[in-house]
Amino acid sequence: MLASVGPLRAADLAGAYSVEGQNAGDQRLYRGELTITPIGQVYRVVWRIGNGENVGTGIVQNDMLAVVYVQQGKAGIALYEVRRDGVLSGTWTIHGTQNVGSETLTPKNRT
């Protein structure tokens, strides 16, 4: 179990990430990019996987980021643990499915 990183600030999550994931159900691997932008008390989260783009809205509680999004007309939810090294590790699903995918978000070139 990972230790809590303490209260997160908007700047702690803001930025660009590399995405590595595994699809729910068929277990296919995928890669892409993601950006997190603070907007007031919430976060705008944008995934770019292949030619597709999904946009979501996230909130933070302790060391967890929860994001709702729409993918091909269906609602989805993702839940990430924010690790001490800045990597976000989580799972996701889409409404109406019985499977859970996984995803790791690695910060790109933080200064």
KEGUBA-381469 format. One line per field, with one value per residue: residue number from 1; x, y, z of N, C-alpha, C in turn. Coordinates in Angstrom, 2 decimals, decimal comma. Each point is the difference from the previous one (the first is absolute). Layout:
num	(NUM | ...)
nxx	(X | ...)
nyy	(Y | ...)
nzz	(Z | ...)
caxx	(X | ...)
cayy	(Y | ...)
cazz	(Z | ...)
cxx	(X | ...)
cyy	(Y | ...)
czz	(Z | ...)
This chain:
num	(1 | 2 | 3 | 4 | 5 | 6 | 7 | 8 | 9 | 10 | 11 | 12 | 13 | 14 | 15 | 16 | 17 | 18 | 19 | 20 | 21 | 22 | 23 | 24 | 25 | 26 | 27 | 28 | 29 | 30 | 31 | 32 | 33 | 34 | 35 | 36 | 37 | 38 | 39 | 40 | 41 | 42 | 43 | 44 | 45 | 46 | 47 | 48 | 49 | 50 | 51 | 52 | 53 | 54 | 55 | 56 | 57 | 58 | 59 | 60 | 61 | 62 | 63 | 64 | 65 | 66 | 67 | 68 | 69 | 70 | 71 | 72 | 73 | 74 | 75 | 76 | 77 | 78 | 79 | 80 | 81 | 82 | 83 | 84 | 85 | 86 | 87 | 88 | 89 | 90 | 91 | 92 | 93 | 94 | 95 | 96 | 97 | 98 | 99 | 100 | 101 | 102 | 103 | 104 | 105 | 106 | 107 | 108 | 109 | 110 | 111)
nxx	(0,84 | -0,35 | 0,96 | -0,84 | -0,26 | -1,03 | -0,48 | -0,73 | 0,86 | -0,66 | 1,06 | -0,35 | -1,16 | 0,05 | -0,32 | 1,04 | -0,63 | 0,87 | -0,79 | -0,05 | -0,76 | -0,98 | -0,56 | -1,18 | -0,07 | 0,49 | 0,37 | -0,44 | 1,28 | 0,10 | 0,36 | 0,29 | -0,73 | 0,24 | -0,92 | 0,49 | -1,15 | 0,50 | -1,27 | 0,32 | -1,03 | -0,10 | 0,11 | 0,51 | -0,45 | 1,06 | -0,57 | 1,17 | -0,85 | 1,05 | -1,05 | -0,28 | -1,00 | 0,25 | -1,07 | 0,61 | -0,72 | 1,01 | -0,02 | 0,58 | 0,25 | 0,66 | 0,46 | -1,29 | 0,08 | -1,24 | -0,21 | -0,99 | -0,39 | -0,02 | -0,23 | -0,02 | -0,38 | 0,96 | -0,64 | 1,11 | 0,71 | 0,94 | 0,77 | 0,77 | 1,01 | 0,22 | 1,04 | 0,87 | 0,24 | -1,28 | 0,25 | -0,98 | -0,51 | -0,74 | -1,31 | -0,68 | -1,21 | -0,80 | -0,97 | -0,57 | 1,28 | 0,58 | 0,80 | 1,21 | 0,38 | 1,27 | 0,57 | 1,16 | 0,01 | 0,98 | 0,35 | -0,21 | 1,29 | -0,16 | -0,14)
nyy	(-1,18 | 1,00 | 0,75 | 0,69 | 0,75 | 0,00 | 1,15 | -0,26 | 0,71 | 0,97 | 0,70 | -0,77 | 0,19 | 1,32 | -0,27 | -0,42 | -1,09 | -1,00 | -0,61 | -0,96 | -0,75 | -0,63 | -0,31 | 0,45 | -1,20 | 0,67 | 0,78 | 0,65 | 0,15 | 1,18 | 1,00 | 1,08 | 1,10 | 0,72 | 0,95 | 0,57 | 0,69 | 0,68 | -0,11 | 1,01 | -0,63 | 0,01 | -1,10 | 0,60 | -1,18 | 0,00 | -1,11 | -0,29 | -0,91 | -0,32 | -0,12 | -0,64 | 0,72 | -0,15 | 0,68 | 0,25 | -0,15 | 0,48 | -0,74 | 0,66 | -1,16 | 0,61 | -1,21 | 0,25 | -0,29 | 0,48 | -0,67 | 0,82 | -0,80 | 0,37 | -1,28 | 0,43 | 1,09 | -0,67 | 0,13 | 0,55 | -0,78 | 0,83 | -0,83 | 1,03 | -0,75 | 1,12 | -0,52 | -0,27 | -0,88 | 0,34 | -1,31 | -0,03 | -0,84 | -0,54 | 0,01 | -0,56 | 0,50 | -0,59 | 0,88 | -1,02 | 0,13 | -1,16 | 0,75 | -0,13 | 1,16 | 0,07 | 0,96 | 0,33 | 1,10 | 0,21 | 0,89 | 0,96 | -0,09 | -0,37 | 1,32)
nzz	(0,00 | -0,80 | 0,50 | 0,72 | -1,05 | 0,81 | 0,49 | -1,07 | -0,71 | -0,59 | 0,40 | 1,02 | -0,57 | -0,07 | -1,27 | -0,72 | -0,42 | 0,10 | -0,86 | 0,90 | -0,79 | 0,60 | -1,17 | 0,36 | 0,48 | -1,04 | 1,00 | -1,10 | -0,29 | 0,57 | -0,80 | 0,69 | -0,01 | 1,08 | 0,08 | 1,08 | -0,01 | 1,06 | 0,38 | 0,78 | 0,51 | -1,32 | -0,72 | -1,07 | -0,39 | -0,82 | -0,47 | -0,55 | -0,46 | -0,75 | -0,81 | 1,15 | 0,44 | 1,28 | 0,42 | 1,16 | 1,11 | 0,73 | 1,10 | 0,99 | 0,58 | 0,99 | -0,20 | -0,25 | -1,30 | 0,05 | -1,15 | -0,38 | -0,99 | -1,28 | -0,32 | -1,22 | 0,64 | 0,62 | 1,18 | 0,47 | 0,80 | 0,45 | 0,70 | 0,35 | 0,41 | 0,69 | -0,63 | 0,94 | -0,98 | 0,23 | -0,03 | -0,90 | 0,86 | -0,99 | 0,18 | -1,00 | -0,23 | -0,85 | 0,16 | 0,62 | 0,38 | -0,03 | -0,74 | 0,55 | -0,53 | -0,36 | 0,73 | -0,57 | 0,74 | -0,87 | 0,95 | -0,92 | -0,07 | 1,22 | 0,17)
caxx	(-0,84 | 0,78 | -0,30 | -0,70 | 0,87 | -0,48 | -0,98 | 0,46 | -0,33 | -0,27 | 1,26 | 0,56 | -0,49 | -0,06 | 1,05 | -0,12 | 0,34 | -0,03 | -1,01 | 0,13 | -1,18 | -0,49 | -1,44 | -0,91 | -0,57 | 0,87 | 1,36 | 0,97 | 0,79 | -0,04 | 0,84 | -0,46 | 0,35 | -1,08 | 0,31 | -0,85 | -0,03 | -0,87 | -1,00 | -0,67 | 0,18 | -0,03 | 1,06 | -0,36 | 0,90 | -0,15 | 0,77 | 0,19 | 0,42 | -0,17 | -0,64 | -1,13 | 0,17 | -1,06 | 0,12 | -0,66 | 0,06 | 0,48 | 0,10 | 1,02 | -0,29 | 1,23 | 0,98 | -0,72 | -0,63 | -1,14 | -0,34 | -1,09 | 0,25 | -0,86 | 0,75 | -0,92 | -1,37 | -0,27 | 0,68 | 1,03 | 0,61 | 1,36 | 0,44 | 1,46 | 0,76 | 1,14 | 1,14 | 1,02 | 0,86 | -0,78 | -0,70 | -1,37 | -0,27 | -1,41 | -0,89 | -1,10 | -1,03 | -1,01 | -1,35 | -0,61 | 0,92 | 0,27 | 1,45 | 0,77 | 1,32 | 0,98 | 0,73 | 1,06 | 0,29 | 1,33 | 0,24 | 0,99 | 0,92 | -0,34 | 1,15)
cayy	(1,18 | 1,21 | 1,03 | 1,16 | 1,09 | 1,20 | 0,76 | 0,38 | 1,32 | -0,06 | -0,09 | -1,34 | -0,89 | 0,69 | -0,28 | -1,04 | -1,35 | -1,14 | -0,98 | -1,42 | -0,64 | -1,29 | 0,09 | -0,86 | -1,11 | -0,69 | 0,07 | 0,60 | 1,10 | 1,24 | 1,11 | 1,29 | 1,16 | 0,55 | 1,27 | 0,37 | 1,45 | 0,42 | 1,03 | 0,17 | -1,13 | -1,24 | -0,17 | -0,43 | -1,09 | -0,31 | -1,15 | -0,12 | -1,38 | -0,18 | 1,16 | 0,42 | 0,92 | -0,04 | 1,09 | -0,31 | 0,92 | -0,73 | 0,59 | -0,64 | -0,26 | -0,57 | -0,27 | -0,66 | 0,82 | -0,66 | 0,72 | -0,49 | 0,37 | -0,64 | -0,65 | -0,50 | 0,18 | -0,70 | 0,56 | -0,83 | 0,52 | -0,45 | 0,32 | -0,09 | 0,31 | 0,85 | -0,53 | 0,97 | 0,36 | 0,78 | -0,90 | -0,34 | -1,40 | -0,18 | -0,87 | 0,71 | -0,81 | 0,74 | -0,38 | -1,08 | -1,13 | -0,76 | -0,14 | 1,15 | 0,17 | 0,62 | 1,06 | 0,67 | 1,33 | 0,40 | 1,40 | 0,30 | 1,15 | 1,00 | 0,80)
cazz	(0,00 | -0,10 | 0,98 | -0,53 | -0,40 | 0,67 | -0,78 | -1,33 | -0,52 | -1,45 | -0,73 | 0,16 | -1,05 | -1,30 | -0,96 | -1,03 | 0,44 | -0,92 | 0,42 | -0,36 | 0,56 | -0,46 | -0,19 | 0,76 | -0,77 | -0,96 | 0,53 | -0,93 | 0,54 | -0,77 | 0,46 | -0,45 | 0,80 | 0,81 | 0,68 | 1,13 | 0,16 | 1,08 | -0,29 | 1,29 | 0,91 | -0,76 | -0,99 | -1,36 | -0,36 | -1,42 | -0,49 | -1,45 | -0,27 | -1,44 | -0,61 | 0,83 | 1,14 | 1,01 | 0,96 | 1,26 | 1,12 | 1,16 | 1,33 | 0,84 | 1,41 | 0,56 | -1,05 | -1,10 | -1,03 | -0,64 | -1,23 | -0,84 | -1,39 | -0,98 | -1,07 | -1,02 | 0,46 | 1,26 | 1,16 | 0,61 | 1,21 | 0,27 | 1,35 | 0,04 | 1,20 | -0,29 | 0,74 | 0,42 | -1,13 | -0,95 | -0,91 | 0,37 | -0,32 | 0,26 | -0,76 | -0,64 | -0,62 | -0,76 | 0,39 | -0,76 | -0,15 | 1,23 | 0,07 | 0,46 | -0,61 | 0,87 | -0,66 | 0,73 | -0,55 | 0,41 | -0,36 | -1,03 | 0,19 | 1,04 | 0,44)
cxx	(0,89 | -0,42 | -0,67 | 0,99 | -0,39 | -0,97 | 0,59 | -0,43 | -0,22 | 1,28 | 0,62 | -0,40 | 0,05 | 1,17 | -0,32 | 0,53 | 0,06 | -0,97 | 0,41 | -1,16 | -0,30 | -1,53 | -0,77 | -0,50 | 1,00 | 1,48 | 1,04 | 0,70 | -0,14 | 0,92 | -0,59 | 0,51 | -1,22 | 0,46 | -1,01 | 0,13 | -0,94 | -0,95 | -0,81 | 0,32 | 0,00 | 1,15 | -0,61 | 1,05 | -0,27 | 0,95 | 0,10 | 0,62 | -0,26 | -0,55 | -1,13 | 0,38 | -1,21 | 0,26 | -0,79 | 0,15 | 0,37 | -0,07 | 1,03 | -0,52 | 1,22 | 0,99 | -0,62 | -0,59 | -1,09 | -0,42 | -1,20 | 0,25 | -1,03 | 0,89 | -0,99 | -1,45 | -0,37 | 0,81 | 1,03 | 0,51 | 1,39 | 0,38 | 1,49 | 0,53 | 1,20 | 1,16 | 1,01 | 0,88 | -0,74 | -0,75 | -1,41 | -0,29 | -1,46 | -0,71 | -1,13 | -1,01 | -0,96 | -1,36 | -0,54 | 0,92 | 0,20 | 1,50 | 0,66 | 1,35 | 0,95 | 0,80 | 1,05 | 0,33 | 1,34 | 0,26 | 1,08 | 0,81 | -0,47 | 1,26 | -0,24)
cyy	(1,24 | 1,00 | 1,18 | 1,10 | 1,29 | 0,75 | 0,44 | 1,43 | -0,14 | -0,18 | -1,39 | -0,93 | 0,62 | -0,42 | -1,11 | -1,32 | -0,94 | -1,01 | -1,39 | -0,71 | -1,34 | 0,08 | -0,94 | -1,10 | -0,71 | 0,05 | 0,53 | 1,18 | 1,22 | 1,04 | 1,30 | 1,11 | 0,50 | 1,33 | 0,22 | 1,50 | 0,35 | 1,10 | 0,17 | -1,18 | -1,36 | -0,02 | -0,39 | -1,02 | -0,38 | -1,13 | 0,11 | -1,38 | -0,26 | 1,28 | 0,56 | 0,96 | -0,14 | 1,09 | -0,36 | 1,11 | -0,79 | 0,79 | -0,80 | -0,13 | -0,73 | -0,25 | -0,74 | 1,05 | -0,83 | 0,84 | -0,67 | 0,51 | -0,69 | -0,57 | -0,65 | 0,01 | -0,69 | 0,63 | -0,99 | 0,66 | -0,61 | 0,45 | -0,28 | 0,29 | 0,82 | -0,46 | 1,10 | 0,48 | 0,78 | -0,83 | -0,25 | -1,40 | -0,28 | -1,00 | 0,83 | -1,01 | 0,92 | -0,56 | -1,10 | -1,19 | -0,69 | -0,16 | 1,30 | 0,00 | 0,62 | 1,04 | 0,58 | 1,29 | 0,46 | 1,44 | 0,15 | 1,22 | 1,06 | 0,75 | 0,55)
czz	(0,00 | 1,06 | -0,68 | -0,34 | 0,71 | -0,89 | -1,34 | -0,31 | -1,50 | -0,80 | 0,08 | -1,15 | -1,40 | -0,89 | -0,96 | 0,53 | -1,20 | 0,57 | -0,48 | 0,66 | -0,60 | -0,06 | 0,92 | -0,91 | -0,89 | 0,36 | -0,99 | 0,66 | -0,89 | 0,64 | -0,54 | 0,90 | 0,74 | 0,57 | 1,11 | 0,20 | 1,15 | -0,48 | 1,28 | 0,91 | -0,72 | -1,01 | -1,33 | -0,41 | -1,46 | -0,37 | -1,50 | -0,24 | -1,48 | -0,61 | 0,84 | 1,12 | 0,91 | 1,01 | 1,24 | 1,01 | 1,24 | 1,28 | 0,80 | 1,42 | 0,55 | -1,12 | -1,18 | -0,94 | -0,65 | -1,21 | -0,67 | -1,42 | -0,88 | -1,10 | -0,94 | 0,50 | 1,30 | 1,13 | 0,54 | 1,27 | 0,15 | 1,40 | 0,09 | 1,40 | -0,42 | 0,87 | 0,32 | -1,16 | -1,08 | -1,02 | 0,53 | -0,50 | 0,31 | -0,88 | -0,58 | -0,54 | -0,75 | 0,39 | -0,91 | -0,23 | 1,34 | 0,23 | 0,42 | -0,72 | 1,01 | -0,78 | 0,94 | -0,72 | 0,57 | -0,41 | -1,04 | 0,44 | 0,99 | 0,39 | 1,37)
